[in-house]
Each structure stands twice: as C-alpha cells, then as structure tokens.
C-alpha cells in the first residue's frame, strides 16, 4: 500500500499491532479523526465499525474460508462479507466495496455482495438439511491426540470399530448414525501432539449421550491407549 500510495497514511490493525492495552480503541479513534487515510486489517476491522467518511472497502481472498471442512464456512463468509460491505458509504457519500475472489461465480459471494439475506438462507438451509447438519442433525466430533502419530491413529481407528458395533442398538435416532474418519485434524499437529478426528452424524439424544459417556470412560481405562488423549464435542463452534 505504501508503494502504491506513497503519500497515504496507512494504519495496520490486527492482533499483533493491538497487543498493548487500549491500543485498539486508540487506533480506531485516530482513524475516525482523520489521522490516517487507509486502514489495513484482519477480520477484526469488519464488524461494528462506523466511519461516515469511509467510501471504499476492499476484501482480499474473500472465498478462502468457503473451502473449509466446517459446515458453517458459507455462513461465516456471508456474514463477514455483508459486514464489510456495510462499512462503506455510511455517511452522505456513496460507498463502493470490492471483493477479490478466485471464484467470483460462487453463490455465496454473489449473495453477500447483494446483501441478500433471504436468498442466502434459502440456499443454506437446504444444504444443511441435505447434509444432516444443524439444525437438522448433530455433529459429534471425537479428537485423539498423542506425541506418537501411530498411536493417535490406532486409537481413533479402534474407537471407531468399537463405536460401530454399539450404534446399531441405539434407540431414538430418526436416521442411522454415520461415522466418518479417522482423518487428520485441520491442524494436524499442535504442541508436538498429532491429532486425528472422528465425526459422527447423529441426533443428540439422551441414549446417545449415555452411550458416548460410557464408551469414553471405558476407552480411557484401556492401558493400550494411555498415551492418547480423547475428547468429544457436540456441534463445536469450529469443526
């Protein structure tokens, strides 16, 4: 930006630049007061900001999140883009939002650019129902982590085998539960621990919760997997 606009005063706003106490509010006040010409930031600049003198907003890599394995990825992209588009032209002057996309024909990009909430909901709710994602079903995520990759994978595979034998007798499910995985987590290694996941498409009923609690307790007592930590989360915010 400084090369393209050498006379512009550029303000960087992200987690690193706002580590000091009160720096976030201080920077925003300075930008609102006209001490800067361009605000460059991460997603933190997209929401809740009201600058009447801002007439141009740009979004880089807008569709990167839509390739995530998270079933909420379209929803989050649409929400972020509609928020960003709404930052421009809040005063008396007309605003313009420019969205950079590798897939400009994406329905999510087009709907967000038009701020078409009803259109997005109609498309998204049908996809959720087809995939049995919330609110039409539940996703139970099991995570296995260990300093030893082969042990984490073996534990996940063994857990799946045991769970597959138990699920046919489960009552209260309108559709048969479906197990996916094991597969590496989106971030496959954290703090020296390898991570694998199982995904169970199901309905979060009391019999299911009792079955999972019993299976987790039994599995954790197995000394063969003492080096493996296993956890379960229903409909986690980040899948």
C-alpha positions as CSV (number, residue, x, y, z in Angstrom):
1,X,0.0,0.0,0.0
2,X,2.8,2.4,0.8
3,X,4.4,1.7,-2.6
4,X,1.1,2.3,-4.4
5,X,0.1,5.3,-2.4
6,X,3.3,6.9,-1.0
7,X,1.5,9.9,0.4
8,X,-1.2,8.0,2.2
9,X,-1.1,7.4,5.9
10,X,-1.6,3.7,6.4
11,X,-2.9,2.2,9.7
12,X,-2.3,-1.5,10.4
13,X,-4.9,-3.1,12.7
14,X,-4.6,-6.8,13.7
15,X,-3.9,-8.9,16.8
16,X,-0.2,-8.2,16.8
17,X,-0.5,-4.4,16.4
18,X,-3.1,-4.1,19.2
19,X,-1.4,-6.1,21.9
20,X,-0.9,-3.1,24.1
21,X,-3.7,-2.1,26.5
22,X,-6.2,0.3,24.9
23,X,-4.3,0.3,21.6
24,X,-7.4,-1.0,19.6
25,X,-9.6,1.9,20.8
26,X,-6.8,4.4,20.4
27,X,-6.2,3.4,16.8
28,X,-9.8,3.5,15.9
29,X,-10.2,6.9,17.4
30,X,-7.2,8.2,15.4
31,X,-8.7,6.7,12.2
32,X,-12.1,8.3,12.8
33,X,-10.4,11.6,13.5
34,X,-8.8,11.5,10.0
35,X,-5.2,10.9,11.2
36,X,-5.0,8.0,8.7
37,X,-6.2,7.6,5.2
38,X,-6.2,3.8,4.8
39,X,-7.0,1.1,7.4
40,X,-5.5,-2.3,6.7
41,X,-6.5,-5.1,9.0
42,X,-7.8,-8.6,9.6
43,X,-11.4,-9.7,10.2
44,X,-11.4,-7.5,13.3
45,X,-12.0,-4.4,11.2
46,X,-15.1,-5.9,9.5
47,X,-17.6,-5.7,12.4
48,X,-19.2,-2.9,14.3
49,X,-17.2,0.0,13.0
50,X,-18.9,3.2,11.8
51,X,-16.8,5.7,9.9
52,X,-19.0,8.0,7.8
53,X,-16.1,9.2,5.8
54,X,-15.1,5.7,4.5
55,X,-16.3,5.3,0.9
56,X,-14.2,2.4,-0.3
57,X,-13.8,-1.1,1.2
58,X,-11.8,-4.0,-0.2
59,X,-11.7,-7.7,0.8
60,X,-8.8,-9.9,-0.1
61,X,-9.2,-13.7,-0.5
62,X,-12.8,-13.5,0.3
63,X,-13.7,-17.1,-0.6
64,X,-10.8,-18.8,1.2
65,X,-13.0,-19.8,4.1
66,X,-15.6,-21.5,1.8
67,X,-13.1,-24.3,1.2
68,X,-13.0,-25.2,4.9
69,X,-14.4,-28.5,6.2
70,X,-16.5,-26.6,8.7
71,X,-20.2,-26.8,7.8
72,X,-20.6,-23.1,8.9
73,X,-18.0,-21.9,6.4
74,X,-20.6,-20.5,4.0
75,X,-22.4,-18.8,6.8
76,X,-19.3,-17.2,8.2
77,X,-18.1,-16.0,4.8
78,X,-21.6,-14.5,4.0
79,X,-21.6,-12.8,7.5
80,X,-18.1,-11.4,7.1
81,X,-18.7,-10.1,3.6
82,X,-22.0,-8.4,4.4
83,X,-20.4,-6.8,7.4
84,X,-17.5,-5.5,5.3
85,X,-19.8,-4.3,2.5
86,X,-21.8,-2.4,5.1
87,X,-18.7,-0.4,6.3
88,X,-18.6,1.7,3.1
89,X,-20.9,4.6,2.4
90,X,-22.3,5.0,5.8
91,X,-22.2,8.8,5.5
92,X,-23.7,11.0,2.8
93,X,-21.4,9.8,0.1
94,X,-22.0,6.7,-2.0
95,X,-19.8,3.7,-1.0
96,X,-18.1,1.0,-3.0
97,X,-17.0,-2.5,-1.9
98,X,-14.5,-4.5,-4.0
99,X,-14.4,-8.3,-3.2
100,X,-11.4,-10.3,-4.5
101,X,-12.4,-13.9,-5.2
102,X,-10.8,-16.8,-7.1
103,X,-14.4,-18.0,-7.7
104,X,-16.5,-14.9,-8.4
105,X,-19.4,-17.1,-9.6
106,X,-19.8,-18.5,-6.1
107,X,-23.4,-18.1,-5.0
108,X,-22.1,-17.1,-1.5
109,X,-20.0,-14.3,-2.9
110,X,-22.8,-13.0,-5.2
111,X,-25.5,-13.2,-2.4
112,X,-23.1,-11.4,0.0
113,X,-22.3,-8.7,-2.5
114,X,-26.1,-8.0,-2.9
115,X,-26.6,-8.4,0.9
116,X,-29.4,-10.9,0.1
117,X,-30.1,-12.4,3.5
118,X,-33.3,-14.2,2.4
119,X,-31.6,-15.7,-0.7
120,X,-28.6,-17.0,1.3
121,X,-30.9,-18.5,4.0
122,X,-33.0,-20.3,1.3
123,X,-29.8,-21.9,-0.2
124,X,-28.0,-22.6,3.0
125,X,-31.0,-24.2,4.9
126,X,-31.5,-26.7,2.0
127,X,-27.8,-27.7,2.0
128,X,-27.9,-28.1,5.8
129,X,-30.9,-30.4,5.6
130,X,-29.3,-32.5,2.8
131,X,-26.1,-33.0,4.8
132,X,-27.9,-33.6,8.1
133,X,-26.1,-30.7,9.7
134,X,-27.6,-28.5,12.4
135,X,-30.4,-27.7,12.8
136,X,-31.5,-30.9,11.1
137,X,-29.0,-33.1,12.9
138,X,-25.9,-33.0,15.1
139,X,-22.2,-33.5,14.6
140,X,-20.3,-35.2,17.4
141,X,-16.5,-34.7,16.9
142,X,-14.1,-37.1,18.7
143,X,-10.4,-35.9,18.8
144,X,-7.5,-38.2,19.5
145,X,-4.1,-36.6,20.3
146,X,-0.7,-38.1,21.2
147,X,3.0,-37.3,20.8
148,X,3.1,-40.5,18.7
149,X,1.3,-40.3,15.4
150,X,0.8,-44.0,15.0
151,X,-0.8,-44.3,18.5
152,X,-3.2,-41.5,17.9
153,X,-4.3,-43.0,14.6
154,X,-4.6,-46.5,16.0
155,X,-6.7,-45.2,18.9
156,X,-9.0,-43.4,16.6
157,X,-9.4,-46.5,14.4
158,X,-10.0,-48.7,17.4
159,X,-12.6,-46.3,18.9
160,X,-14.4,-46.2,15.6
161,X,-14.6,-50.0,15.4
162,X,-16.0,-50.3,18.9
163,X,-18.5,-47.5,18.3
164,X,-19.7,-49.1,15.1
165,X,-20.5,-52.2,17.0
166,X,-22.6,-50.2,19.5
167,X,-24.5,-47.8,17.3
168,X,-26.9,-50.3,15.7
169,X,-28.6,-50.9,19.0
170,X,-29.0,-47.2,19.7
171,X,-32.7,-46.1,20.2
172,X,-34.3,-42.7,19.4
173,X,-32.5,-41.9,16.1
174,X,-34.7,-41.0,13.1
175,X,-31.9,-41.7,10.7
176,X,-29.0,-44.2,11.1
177,X,-25.9,-42.6,12.7
178,X,-23.0,-42.1,10.3
179,X,-19.3,-42.3,11.2
180,X,-16.6,-40.5,9.2
181,X,-12.9,-40.9,9.6
182,X,-10.5,-41.2,11.2
183,X,-8.8,-38.3,9.5
184,X,-6.1,-35.8,10.4
185,X,-7.5,-32.7,12.1
186,X,-7.4,-29.4,10.2
187,X,-4.3,-28.5,12.2
188,X,-2.7,-32.0,12.3
189,X,-0.1,-31.2,15.0
190,X,-0.2,-28.8,17.9
191,X,2.5,-28.5,20.6
192,X,4.1,-31.7,19.5
193,X,0.9,-33.8,19.6
194,X,-0.6,-35.4,16.5
195,X,-4.3,-35.1,16.2
196,X,-6.9,-37.3,14.5
197,X,-10.7,-36.9,14.4
198,X,-13.8,-39.0,14.0
199,X,-17.1,-37.3,13.0
200,X,-20.4,-38.9,14.0
201,X,-23.6,-37.6,12.2
202,X,-26.4,-38.3,14.6
203,X,-29.2,-36.9,16.8
204,X,-28.1,-35.6,20.2
205,X,-30.5,-37.7,22.3
206,X,-30.2,-38.9,25.9
207,X,-29.5,-42.5,24.9
208,X,-26.7,-41.3,22.6
209,X,-25.1,-39.2,25.3
210,X,-25.2,-42.1,27.7
211,X,-23.7,-44.4,25.2
212,X,-20.9,-42.0,24.3
213,X,-20.1,-41.2,28.0
214,X,-19.9,-45.0,28.7
215,X,-17.7,-45.6,25.7
216,X,-15.3,-42.7,26.6
217,X,-14.9,-43.9,30.2
218,X,-14.2,-47.5,29.0
219,X,-11.8,-46.4,26.3
220,X,-9.8,-44.1,28.7
221,X,-9.3,-47.1,31.1
222,X,-7.6,-49.1,28.3
223,X,-3.9,-49.1,29.1
224,X,-3.1,-49.7,25.4
225,X,-4.1,-46.1,24.7
226,X,-2.7,-44.4,27.8
227,X,-0.5,-42.1,25.7
228,X,-3.6,-40.9,23.8
229,X,-6.0,-38.2,24.9
230,X,-9.5,-38.5,23.6
231,X,-12.2,-35.8,23.8
232,X,-15.7,-35.3,22.4
233,X,-17.6,-32.2,21.4
234,X,-21.1,-31.8,20.1
235,X,-21.6,-29.2,17.3
236,X,-18.4,-27.4,18.2
237,X,-18.1,-23.8,17.0
238,X,-15.0,-24.7,14.9
239,X,-15.4,-28.1,13.2
